[in-house]
Amino acid sequence: MRKLILAAGLLLGVALLGGTPAKAELGCVCAKLGAPLLCTSGVTACTMQGGGACVLPCDYQAPAKKKMAKAKAKATKKKM
């Protein structure tokens, strides 16, 4: 009986602590009158952006940051 409880505890620990973390953040589908549905970062972002209401959870992905173009200093130095 003791072996069965020990095995069950180990399996439960592996199930709860094992695995990979979620990569997507839990967001909120924001609904406003006269506007299309929008997935926001959370409930507070939905209500602060103009009085919307959180309807459903969604997988929020932050918009990608644009990289600034670097000046081509090497190309200009070679020409001189």
JOWO-V675313 format. One record per backbone hydrogen bond with DSSP energy under -1.0 kcal/mol. NH is the residue of the N-H (numbers start at 1). CO is the residue of the C=O. If there is no record, write none. Layout:
# JOWO-V675313
nh=NH co=CO
nh=NH co=CO
This chain:
# JOWO-V675313
nh=5 co=1
nh=6 co=2
nh=7 co=3
nh=8 co=4
nh=9 co=5
nh=10 co=6
nh=11 co=7
nh=12 co=8
nh=13 co=9
nh=14 co=10
nh=15 co=11
nh=16 co=12
nh=17 co=13
nh=18 co=14
nh=25 co=60
nh=27 co=58
nh=28 co=40
nh=29 co=56
nh=30 co=38
nh=31 co=53
nh=35 co=32
nh=38 co=30
nh=40 co=28
nh=46 co=42
nh=47 co=43
nh=48 co=44
nh=49 co=45
nh=51 co=47
nh=52 co=46
nh=53 co=31
nh=55 co=29
nh=58 co=27
nh=60 co=25
nh=73 co=71
nh=76 co=72
nh=77 co=73
nh=78 co=74
nh=79 co=75
nh=80 co=76
